Amino acid sequence: MRSLLTPRWLLLHALFIVATIATGFLAVWQWDRAHDAGGSFQNLGYALQWPLFGAFTIFLWIKLIRMDRAQQRGELEPDVNAEGEPEAEDESSAEVSEEPEKRRTRPLVPPPAPPVDNEEDPVLAEYNQYLAGLNESDQRTS
């Protein structure tokens, strides 16, 4: 609970409260504007959108609080630096993980599909030939 009262969090609380109240005022303003003589369905749409933005603001606020709490309990991974290594506050307190490093089991790019003969699917074979021709012409111009 104390971590939610730090200056950073107090500023975030104020920001989220102001944003939520602002979306409420904007919704009421658009609702009134929609019912004025010059109002339109666009104003009515905005009047219905602003409460959704306010709800998203509240959702994001709660999500950030839960993420901060989970990070304090050690459930989330620590921040990483540009080299992808975990940032340690003190070099002497850095611990070596006993878990093996997770590796990707499948390639990032899927293998090419097997070629299609004219006998199997003539339309697909013709399209593949067309694409191959485009690729060759593109390779020649590059």
N, C-alpha and C positions, 0 to 999 in steps of 0.2 A: 504494500500500500504506500510505503514511503517513497518508492521510486516514481509514483504518479504525482508526487508533489514537488518534484525537482523543477527548476526554472524552465527547462526544456519542455516538460510535460505541462506545466501551467500555461505556457505560451500555446502549446497545441490544444489544450482544453479551450482556451479563449478563442482560438481560431475556429475550432469546430462549432462552438456555441454561436459565434457571430455568423458563420456560414449557414448554419441551420436556421437561425432567425431571419437572415437575409432571404433565404429561399422561401420562407413562409410569407414575408412581406411582398416578394415578387409575385408569388402565386395570387395573393389577394389583389394586388395591383392589376395583374393581367385579367383576373376574373371581373373586376369592376370595369376595366377597359373593354372587355368583350360585351358587356351589357350596356355600354354607352352607345350613343347614336352612330359614332364612327367605328364601332367595334366590329370584329370579324371572327370567323371560325379559327383563324390563326391565333388570335388572342386567347380564345377558349382552349386551344391546344396547348399553348404556353402555360395557361393557368393549371392545366392538368399535368404538365411536365415538371414544373417547379417543385411540387411536393415529392416527386420521384427523386429529384436531385437532392432534396433535403433528407429523404430516407437513405439514399446512398451515402450521404455525408455521415449520418449516424452509424450506418453499417461499417464504414471505413474507420470511424473512431473506435468502435468496439473491437474491430479486427486488430487495429494497432495496439490496443491495450492488451488483448489476449496474446499477441505475438511478443510483446515486451515481457509479459509474465512468463510465457513459455521459455523465452531466452534466459530469464533469470533462474528458472528451475533447471536449465541445462538441456531442455528438450530440443532446442534448435541448434543448428550448427553455428559456430562463431563466424564473424565477418572474415572475409578473405582479402588479402592484398592483391596487387596487380599481378603478382607471379602465381596466384592461385594457392598460396600457402596461408594457413590460418594465422591471423595476427595475434601475437602473444603480448600481454602487457609487460611481462618481465621474462627475460630469457631463461632465468633459472627456474621459473615456474612452468615452463613449457613441458608438457608430458608427451611421450611417444605413444601413439595409439597402437593397441594390440590387434585391431581388426585389419584384415587384408584390404587392400585398395580395391574398390569396385571397378570392374572393367566392362566396357561395352561388349555385348555378345554378338550383336549384329552390325553389319557395316552401315555407314552413314548413307551411302548411295547404293540402291538396290542393283543387283546384277541385271545385265541387259536381257530382254525377252528373247526367246528363240525365234529365228527367222520363220516367216510364213511363206509357204509355196503358193503358186497360183491355183493349184488343185485344192488346197485346203480352204482358202478364202480369197477369191480373186479381188474383191474390193479392197480388203485390208492389204493385200500384197501390192496392189497398185498405189495405194496411199503411202505405204512404206517406201516404195520406189520414188514417189514424188518428194517425200521428206528427205530421202538420201540425196536426191538431186539438188534440193535447196541447200542442204548442208555442204555439198561439194562446191556449189557456186559461192556460198558464203566463205568457205575456206580459201578459195582462189582470190577473192577480193580483199581479204584481210592481210 
